[in-house]
Amino acid sequence: MKRVYEARDGLEAHMVAGLLEQAGLLAQVNGDMLQGGIGELPALGLASVWVADNDEDRAREVITDFEARQPLPAAPSLRERLRPTEHHHDDTRRAFRHGLLIGLVVGAVAVLWLLRGG
């Protein structure tokens, strides 16, 4: 058996295996059940598709054709790349509030110290 495809997840692996079977090749998915142990294992690259040694070349042709027909992901626009994320806004607000609180406390202590004759 030869590994001909490393999938992102089990669903993709079974989809490719089904595609190979439609082309008349016997395909086997391995590692797809390991994704249940994600806490201990890497989350991606566990599932793979295997075929018989003598079917490797034909399987790679089918997979290459399949990958060539997939649409490219749309690149984010300039506006999307420059727009800060909501998470960034939350962190900035939190940091501002903490800085303001610390500044008020330090300022109050300084004023009290000066009023007492520092």
C-alpha positions as CSV (number, residue, x, y, z in Angstrom):
1,M,0.0,0.0,0.0
2,K,1.1,3.5,-0.8
3,R,0.0,6.8,0.8
4,V,-1.2,9.1,-2.0
5,Y,-2.9,11.8,0.0
6,E,-2.6,13.5,3.4
7,A,-5.9,15.1,4.3
8,R,-6.7,18.0,6.6
9,D,-9.3,15.9,8.3
10,G,-11.3,12.7,8.1
11,L,-14.0,14.2,5.9
12,E,-11.6,15.3,3.3
13,A,-9.8,11.9,3.3
14,H,-13.1,10.1,2.8
15,M,-14.1,12.5,0.0
16,V,-10.8,11.8,-1.8
17,A,-11.1,8.1,-1.2
18,G,-14.6,8.2,-2.7
19,L,-13.3,10.1,-5.7
20,L,-10.6,7.4,-6.3
21,E,-13.2,4.7,-6.0
22,Q,-15.3,6.4,-8.6
23,A,-12.3,6.2,-10.8
24,G,-12.2,2.4,-10.3
25,L,-9.4,2.4,-7.7
26,L,-9.6,0.7,-4.3
27,A,-8.8,3.3,-1.6
28,Q,-8.4,3.0,2.1
29,V,-8.5,5.9,4.7
30,N,-6.2,5.6,7.7
31,G,-5.9,7.8,10.8
32,D,-9.2,9.5,10.5
33,M,-10.3,8.1,13.9
34,L,-7.3,9.6,15.6
35,Q,-8.8,13.0,15.5
36,G,-10.8,12.1,18.6
37,G,-7.6,12.4,20.6
38,I,-6.8,15.9,19.6
39,G,-5.8,16.9,23.1
40,E,-2.8,14.6,22.8
41,L,-2.2,14.6,19.0
42,P,-1.7,17.4,16.4
43,A,-5.1,18.5,15.1
44,L,-4.3,18.3,11.4
45,G,-2.6,15.8,9.1
46,L,-3.7,12.6,10.8
47,A,-6.0,11.2,8.1
48,S,-4.5,9.9,4.9
49,V,-5.6,7.9,1.8
50,W,-3.8,4.8,0.7
51,V,-4.0,2.7,-2.5
52,A,-2.4,-0.5,-3.8
53,D,1.2,-0.1,-4.9
54,N,0.3,-0.7,-8.6
55,D,-2.5,2.0,-8.4
56,E,-0.3,4.8,-7.1
57,D,0.4,6.6,-10.4
58,R,-3.3,6.6,-11.5
59,A,-4.4,7.7,-8.0
60,R,-2.0,10.6,-8.1
61,E,-3.3,11.6,-11.5
62,V,-6.9,11.6,-10.2
63,I,-5.9,13.6,-7.1
64,T,-3.9,16.1,-9.2
65,D,-6.9,16.6,-11.5
66,F,-9.2,17.0,-8.5
67,E,-6.9,19.6,-6.8
68,A,-6.6,21.6,-10.1
69,R,-10.4,21.9,-10.3
70,Q,-10.7,23.4,-6.8
71,P,-11.3,27.1,-6.6
72,L,-8.6,29.2,-5.1
73,P,-9.5,30.9,-1.7
74,A,-10.3,34.5,-2.2
75,A,-7.6,36.8,-0.9
76,P,-8.7,39.3,1.7
77,S,-9.2,42.8,0.5
78,L,-6.9,45.6,1.6
79,R,-9.7,46.9,3.9
80,E,-10.1,43.5,5.6
81,R,-6.3,43.2,6.1
82,L,-6.0,46.7,7.6
83,R,-9.2,46.4,9.7
84,P,-8.3,45.5,13.3
85,T,-10.0,42.5,14.7
86,E,-12.6,42.7,17.4
87,H,-10.2,40.8,19.7
88,H,-7.7,43.6,19.2
89,H,-10.3,46.2,20.2
90,D,-11.1,44.3,23.4
91,D,-7.5,44.1,24.3
92,T,-6.9,47.8,23.6
93,R,-10.0,48.8,25.7
94,R,-8.9,46.6,28.6
95,A,-5.3,48.0,28.5
96,F,-6.7,51.6,28.5
97,R,-8.9,50.9,31.5
98,H,-6.1,49.3,33.4
99,G,-3.7,52.2,32.6
100,L,-6.4,54.7,33.6
101,L,-7.0,53.0,36.9
102,I,-3.3,52.8,37.7
103,G,-2.8,56.4,36.7
104,L,-5.7,57.5,39.0
105,V,-4.3,55.6,41.9
106,V,-0.7,56.8,41.4
107,G,-2.0,60.4,40.9
108,A,-4.1,60.2,44.1
109,V,-1.2,58.9,46.1
110,A,1.1,61.7,44.7
111,V,-1.5,64.4,45.5
112,L,-1.9,63.1,49.1
113,W,1.8,62.9,49.5
114,L,2.2,66.5,48.3
115,L,-0.6,67.8,50.5
116,R,1.0,66.3,53.6
117,G,4.1,68.2,52.9
118,G,6.0,65.6,51.0
